[in-house]
Amino acid sequence: MNFGLQLYSVRDKLSEDFFGTLKKLGDIGYRAFEFAGYYDHSAEEIRKFLDSNGLRAVSAHVPIQLLENDPEKEFEFARKLGMEYVICPFLPKENWENADYYRKVANLFNELGEKAKKYGLKFGYHNHSFEFIVLKDGTTGFDILIENTDPELVFFEPDVYWIKYAGYEPSEFIENRLKNRIEIVHLKDMKGDETKEMTELGTGIIDFKKIVATTLKLGAKWYIIEQDRSSLDSLESVKMSFNFFIKNFSK
């Protein structure tokens, strides 16, 4: 199984020592990363470091504002790093309940998918829970994005924590709604209490074995561990999740 880490998980460390933090993640055992910003480093600098340390860049989360303003710049940066995927990770809060906005975004995603292909990349979208809000017409933002994007141009990166947070069983939702439109799956766990807080893999209530079995069957290529927030030191947090993943899914 291919797996890696979403670097947003250690953003506090990266802002202090970018390359030193990547080295520490490599020492833990991570070999692949999904980026969330480049901390003012060039693609050439990052690629040289990754190649020299047996590491790789798989994908990147790129804010929608950057994708609207200069997508070619973002795709070229990703291409230079040897990535396979570029993903939009979020949508502006003021539009979370605007059906027309979701339709506009779906059209934009189709256009971005076409452009990404020219750089040898695939384009996708990463969900949170706001896409599940029921809109005035009875549909949801997720419904609109799924139904109005071209499966040949746009894939989805399901975040199992946020699907659970929205009240759905992740494996069932993915199988019923996303089917064969997944390339990457985001893994994070949820505490089994009323807070629904994020927690390290294996310390919560999410059934990862079922999720992995389902998504492998549906064609998932990568599993990306992410820990947005933790009460632990961020490096210690991602080490715990790494150890759980290796113990349960490494063969």
HELIX and SHEET records of a PDB file:
HELIX    1   1 LEU A    7  VAL A   10  5                                   4    
HELIX    2   2 ARG A   11  GLU A   16  1                                   6    
HELIX    3   3 PHE A   18  ILE A   28  1                                  11    
HELIX    4   4 ALA A   43  SER A   52  1                                  10    
HELIX    5   5 ILE A   64  ASN A   69  1                                   6    
HELIX    6   6 PRO A   71  LYS A   80  1                                  10    
HELIX    7   7 LYS A   93  ASN A   95  5                                   3    
HELIX    8   8 ALA A   99  LYS A  118  1                                  20    
HELIX    9   9 PHE A  130  PHE A  132  5                                   3    
HELIX   10  10 GLY A  141  ASN A  148  1                                   8    
HELIX   11  11 VAL A  160  TYR A  165  1                                   6    
HELIX   12  12 PRO A  170  PHE A  173  1                                   4    
HELIX   13  13 ILE A  174  LEU A  178  3                                   5    
HELIX   14  14 PHE A  208  LYS A  217  1                                  10    
HELIX   15  15 SER A  234  PHE A  249  1                                  16    
SHEET    1   A 8 VAL A 154  GLU A 157  0                                        
SHEET    2   A 8 LYS A 122  HIS A 126  1                                        
SHEET    3   A 8 TYR A  85  CYS A  88  1                                        
SHEET    4   A 8 ARG A  56  HIS A  61  1                                        
SHEET    5   A 8 ALA A  32  PHE A  35  1                                        
SHEET    6   A 8 ASN A   2  GLN A   6  1                                        
SHEET    7   A 8 TRP A 222  ILE A 225  1                                        
SHEET    8   A 8 ILE A 184  LEU A 187  1                                        
SHEET    1   B 2 ASP A 189  MET A 190  0                                        
SHEET    2   B 2 MET A 198  THR A 199 -1                                        
END                                                                             
